[in-house]
Amino acid sequence: MKSGLKKKIGQLFMLGVPTEGITDEAAELYEKYYIGNFTLNANDCASLDMLCKLNGELREHTYRNTGIYPFVEVDQEGGWVTRIYEGAAMISGAMSFAASGADEAKMKKTGAKIGKILRALGCNANTAPVLDVNINPDNPIIGTRSYGEDPEKVASLGRGFSDGLQSEGVMAVVKHFPGHGNVVGDTHLNIVHNSTDADTLRKTEYVPFQKVFDAKCGGIMTAHVIHDAFSKTPSTLSPEIMTELLRNEMRFDGVAITDAMGMKAISEPYPNGEAAVKAILAGCDILLYYTYDKEAVEKAVNAVYKAIEEGVITEARINKSYERIMKQKKRFDVASSAPDIELAKKLIYNEADKAENFADKLASITCIKDDGVLKSLSGKKILCISPICDAIRGVEEANRQILSFADIFAEEFENSITCVSSLEGMTPEAEEAINGEYDVAVVGVFDAASMPGQLDIIKALEEKGKPTVAVLLRTPYDYKFVKNCDAVIASYEYTKLSAKATAVAIRNCDYRGKLPVTLPGKE
């Protein structure tokens, strides 16, 4: 195979980077296959200086090897899917913004803020915003990453964030096309079906994507979900979805990037590079290998080479994706997106923007229920119990903030007792604290549907007969598990920004947020 064609194929791949940076092995892999694009995880973003250094090296190495600068992509959605936690880079998540009453103009301003920061750091693509309409309350992986259950609202806020990113030279990669909101499974772990009929899909889950496509969004990220109304295979591998629906019906002409090819929904049924070939045949432009996996990448690239040699994939098909990629690289001027550490720090440590982010988060805190306990907390002795912030499905967490809501709560309430609990269930420390002396209990609950053991604390407090405030540290859908508590507060994500804002809201009895979703069990 000629090197010119191999170089084009290299543009169809987006790879992760080893934790140690560009090792000799990684450099050899990138060079051998002319890899054209890269994705960053939290390990790569552990410090601003390290991130800028890495991005500079990726640019120089790729240009030297291919003659083309790379897309350098990051997941900076806001909320609990965040890679850069520092300062003004840390914003609320999608559902928080919806709860705070944000409109399209507000989201455009926020997107521009993040776009400017990412561009200064050397990142020229952001896999955001999430355009999934979270119709199913039992959805385990989207939830508060979505703006909510109203397709028009999701469309408006999503377009605002997308437009803002792109106004600052960062390609928005909206996700997860054609929709991951109305499912009960997680494609990281297994095969997932959406059985909704085609007409309903067009009126609900496809609405936000169409609005953003009409606004000339540069990229999409696929969902590995099987949409039964259109196809029998995951959307990423489906010509009916990736070509007939995306290109022919919805008229999207940007770059289609797969969700991570290592996710079990496609890696297990289509191993050894088979998924890579099927994704290209379906119409995908860039194959994403999120974590550095030399073996998986070699199998994928060689499977594509073999498919071309056997005539399964035509050179014309490769050219089509190559041209789309080059068009967007030119549009977003990736050649001039070198990192500028001084500018990045100036933007990230801007006090006005940090204050705005806190105000945005504070405006989202929602009181779902109050039987009169919240207004009478002042002067009371309060027991605050919460789990440590923990990632359930993260593949890398070097830069994740480890925090306890209870500790942050104590900063706002001096007359409080704090206790760290377990996500697995009651601990001796929690049991001792519950049997101690206090007037009111404030309990953090984190994703109770996945980890119901932590509800043992709620049950113990009910038996004790103490007034109890449940703080939902991730999803408001956990209300059904704590609806018998005296008060329930939704904070939408478990980050330092959110924990601080929630504690301040409780101290000031300031609950301006409005639920953007319907909660089962709430009248």
N, C-alpha and C positions, 0 to 999 in steps of 0.2 A: 504494500500500500504506500502511495506517495506521501511524503512528509506534509505536503500542502493540505491533503485531506485529513491527515492525522491532526494537524493544527486546528482545523475547523471542528473536528470532533472534540478536541480538548476544550473548546468554548462551550460545549454542551454539558460540562461537568462543573459542579461547585462542591468543594471539599472542605472538611474541617482541618484543623491544625493540631499537631501534637501539643500536649500540655507544656512541653519544653520549648515550644516554638518550632521554627523550621530546622528540624534535625537533618543530618546528612541523609538519612533514609527518606525522609519526607521530600527533601530537595530532589533527590534522585527520582522519586515517584512523579513529582510535579513536572520535572523536565522530560522524563521518558514519554509521558502522555500529553504534554503540552497543556496542562491544566490551566483553565482560563479564569476561574472564579473561586472565591473562598467565602466560608461562613465562620462566624465567630461564636464561641460560647462563653459562659461566665468565667471560665478559667483564663481565657484570653483577655478578659476585661478587669482583672484583679486590681490593676492600677492604671491611671491615665497615661503615665509615662510608658509603661509596658505596652499598652494598647497602641499608642501612637508609633512606638518603635516597631512593633510587629506589623502594623499596617504599612508602614514605610518599606519594610523589608519585603512584604508580599508584593507590593507594587513593583519594586525594582527587580525582584527575581522573576516575576511573571513577564514584565516587559522585555527583559533581557532574553527570556526563553522563547517568547511568542511574538513579540513586537506589538502586543496589544495590552493595555492596562486592564486589570480585573475589576469585576464587581466584587466589593467586599461587603457582605451582608451581615446584619445583626438582628436579633429579636428584641426590639425596644417598644413593646406594646404599651407599657405602663402597667401599674399594679403588680400582680404576682408573676407575670412573665416579663421580666426586666433583666438586662445584662449589665447596665451601667447604673449603679445605685446612687452615685454621688450627686449632691447638690441639686441643681435645676434639672438634671437629667432624669431625676426620679419624679414621675408624675403619677396621678391616679390611674386606675384601670378603667376600661370602657364602661362597665356598669356603674361605676362610681360617678363618671361624668354624666351619664344619663340621669342618675339619681339626683345630682346637684342642679339639674335644670339646664345643662349646657345646650347650646344650639350649634348650628353648622358654623357660624362665624367664630364662636368660641373654640371649636375643635380645629378650625383652620389656623387660628393663632397658636394653639397648642402644638399642632403638627409642625408649624414653621419653627417654633422654639426648639423642638426635638430635632428637626431637620438640620438646623443651623449647628447644633451641638454635634450631631453625628458627622456631618460634613467636615467640621473642624478636626474631628478625631480620625478622619480618613475612611469613614464608612459612607458608601454611596448608595446603599439599598437597605431598606428596613422592611422586614416581613410583618407589616402592620398596615392598616388596622385590621382587626378581626371583623368580618362582615357576616359571620354566622348569626342567624336569628335564633336565639335560644328558646325555642318553643317547648322543648321537653325539660321539665324541672329535674328529671333524673339524669340528665346529661353529665357524665363524670369529668369531662375534660375541657369543655368550653365554659359553661356557667357564666361567671362574672367577667370573663374575657370578652363577652358579647355586650353590646349596648342594650340588649333587652329582647323582648318578644314581639315588638311592633316593627314590621319590615320597613315601613316608611321612616320611622325614627332611626333605625339602624342605618338605613341608606343615607339619611341626611348627616348624621354625626360622622359616619364612616367617610363620606365624601369630603367633609370638612377636614378631617385629619389627613386623608390622602392628599388633598390639594395643598395643604400646608407643608407637608413633607416635600412634595415635589417642587414647590415654590422656592425651596432652598437647595435644590440640586440633589435630592435624595429620592431615588425611585421607590415609590410605594409598591409593596408586594402584598396585595390584599389576600385574605385567606378566610376559610379554606374552601376553595371552589370545588363543586357547586354548592356546598353547604354541609356543615358538621353539627348543626344546632338541634335538629330534631331526631336525635339518636340516644340510645342508652348505653352504648359501648364506647371503648377507647381504642382507636386504631394503633396506638403505641403497642397495645397488648394482644389484639385479636381482630378477626374479620368483623366488620360492622355493616349493617344494612339500614337503609332508609326506605321504608315501604310506602311513602307518601305518593299519591297519584300525580301525574305530570302537570295537570291543570293547577292543582294546589301548590305544587312546587314553584310554578311560574308566578303565582300570585303572592307567595310568601318568601321562601328562601332565596329565590333568584333575583328578587327586586333590588336589594342593595348592590349586588354585583353589577346589574345592568346600569344602575345610576352611576356607579364609579367608572364603568367602562365608557359610558357616554361622555364622561369628563376626561377621558384620555389618561386613565391610570396606566402606568408603565408595566406593571407586573402583577401576576397572580401566583398564589401558592395553591396547589391542589389538595384535595381531601382524598384519603385512601378509603372513603366510604363508598359502598355499593348503592347507587340509586336505582332501585329495582325497576322503576318506571322507564328507565332508559337503557339499562345495561345489566349484564350478569357478572361483570367484573368491577373491581374497585375503580373509581373515577379516574385516577391517575393513569390507569392502563386501558381506558375505554375510549375508542375512537368516537363512539356515540356521544360521549361527554366532551372530550378534549378537542374534537374537530367539529362534529355536527352541531352540538349545542354551543360551545364556546366561540368557535370561529364563524360558523355559517349562520347560526341563529342570532347570537348575541353580539356578533361583529367585533369581538375583541381582537386587536392587532398587536398587542404588546407581547411580553415574554412570559411564558408559562413555566413556572418552576415547580418541581415536585415537592411534596412534603418529604421528610427524611426517608430515604430508600431503605434504611435499616429497620423501620418500624414493622412490627410483626404481621400487620394486616396484609403486607405484600411480600416481605422478605421470606416468610415461611412457605406460603403456597407457590412462590415464584423465585426459587433460589438460584445461586450461581450465575448471576447476570441476566437471567431470563426476564426479570422485571424491568431492567434497563432497556432491553430491546423492545419490550411491549410498550413502555412509556413513550419511547421515541415514535414507534409506529402509531400510537394513539394520537400524538400531536404535541407532546411536551417538548419544551425547548432546552431546559436545563435540569439535570438530574442532581439532586442534593444528597450528599453523604455527610451528615451533620457531624458525626464524630470521626476522628481520624481512624480509618480502617483500611490499611494497605491491601489486605487480601480481598476484601469486598470490592474495592475500586478496581483492582487488577482484573478480577473476574468480570466486572461490568464492562470495562473498556474493551477487553478482549472479546467479550460476547458481541459487542457492537461491531468491532472489526470483522468478526466472523460473519455476522449477519449481512454486512455490506459485501463481503467477498462472495457470499452465496446468493446475493441478489434479494435477500429478504428486506433489507433497508437499502433504498437507492441513494445515490450521491445527491440527487435532486432534493430528497427529503432532508438530508443533512444541510444542504445549502439554504433551505427555507428557514430552518431554525437559526442557522448562523447569521443570516441576513436580519432576522428579527432582533437577535442579540446585539449585533453591531449597530442597528438603528437606535436602540435604547442606550447603548454606551455613548453614542455620539450625542443623543438628546440630553443626557445627564452629565455630559462632559467628564467622564470618569478619568480622562487623562490629566485633568487639573484638580483632582480631589485628594491631593497629598495631605497628610495630617499636619496640623499646625498646633502644637501643644500649648503654646502661649495663648492663642485665641481660644482653644478648647477650655482651658482653665478659667479664662476670663468669663466665658459664657456660663460654665457650670457653677462657678462660685458667685454669680451675680445675685446679690441679696434680694433684689426686687423680684426676680423670677422665682427664687426659692420661696419667698413669702407668698407669691401668687399660687404656687403649687400647693402650699399648705392650706391656703384659703379655699382652693378648689376642693381639696379633700375634706376639709371641715364642713363644707356646704353639702357634702354627700351623706353624712352620717344620719341614719334613718331610725326613728323610733317606730317600731312595728306595733308594739303593745306597751301600755303602762297602766297599771292599776293604782297609780298614785304614789309609787315608791320613789320615782326618779326626782321629784321636786323636793323630797325630804331627806336627801343624802347628806346635806351640809351638817357637819358636826357629829355625824354618826360614825361609829367604829365599823369599818368595812373590811371584810375578808375578800381579797381578790385572788382567784385561782385561775391559772391559764396554762396551756401547754406551750412548749417552746415552738417557735416557728420552724416548720419542717417541710421539706419538699417530698412529695409522694412519688412523682414520676420523673424528677429531674435526672439528667444523665451527667451533669457536672454542676458542682455547687461551691467551687472555691471562693466565689465572690458573693455568695448568698448571705444576706444579713441574718445572723442568728440572734433572735431577740425573744424576750418574754413580755407579753402584754401586761402581765401583773407588775413587773418591775417599772414599766413606763407609767402605768396607772398610779403607782405609789409616788411618783414625782409630782402628781397633781393632787393627791389626797394624802396629806401627812399622817392623818389618823387612820392608817390602813395597815393590814397584815397581808403579806403576800406569800403565795405558795405556788411553786411550779408543779404542774400535774403531768400525767402521762397520757399520750394519745391512746394507749392500750387499755387504760382503765384506772381504777382507784389505786393510789399509792399510800404507803404508811404515813408519809408526810401530809398528804391531802386529808386522810382520815383523821389525823391528829388535829389539823387545822379546823376541820369541820366541827369537831367536838369541843373546840375552844370557845372563847368569849368574843362575841361580835354582834353587831346589830343587823347588818345586811351583808349578803354575799353577792359578789359580782364574779361571774364565771365565763371565761372565754371558751368558745366551742369552735373547733376547727374541722370542717368536713366530716360531720357526724355520720353521714350515710356510708362513708368508706371506713370509718373508725368508730363504731357505736360504743365501744368500751368506755370512752370518756364521758358518756351520759350517766355512768354510775355515780358521778359526782352530783349531777342534777338530782338523781333519785335520792341520794343520801341527804341532800339539803331539803328535799320535799319531806322526807321522814322526820328531819330535825325541826321542821316547821318555821325555818328562817325565811324572811323575805329574800327573794333571789332575782337578780338581774342577769339574763343570759346575753352575752355579747357574741354575735355570730362573726367570727374572724375571717371567714371566707364567703360562704354562700348564704344568701337570705333564704334559700330553699330549706335550710336546716330548721326553719321555724317550726315545722311540723313535729320536730323532736322535743322542742322546748316551749311549746305554746302554753303550757300550764304554769310557767314561771310568772312572777309578778310583773316583770318588764322584759322586753326583748329589743335589742338594738342591732342593726345591721351595719357592718363596716366595709364589706365587699372584698377586702383583701387583707392579708397579714403581712404588712411591711412596716418599717419603722415610721414612715410618713403616716400611714393609716392608724397605727397603734397610738401615736401621739395625738393625732386629730381626734380619735375616738375618746381618749382620756379627757381631752380638753372639752369636748362636747358634753360629756357626762358631768364634768365639774361645773360647767356653765348652764347645764340643762338646755342645750342649744341643738335642736334636731331639725334641720332645714331640709334634709333629704326626703325624696319621695320615691317609693318603690317603683321601678320600671318594669316589674314582672308581677305576674299573679302567683300567689303562694297557695299551694294546696293546704286546706285546713284552716285558712283565714277567711272569716266572713267579710 
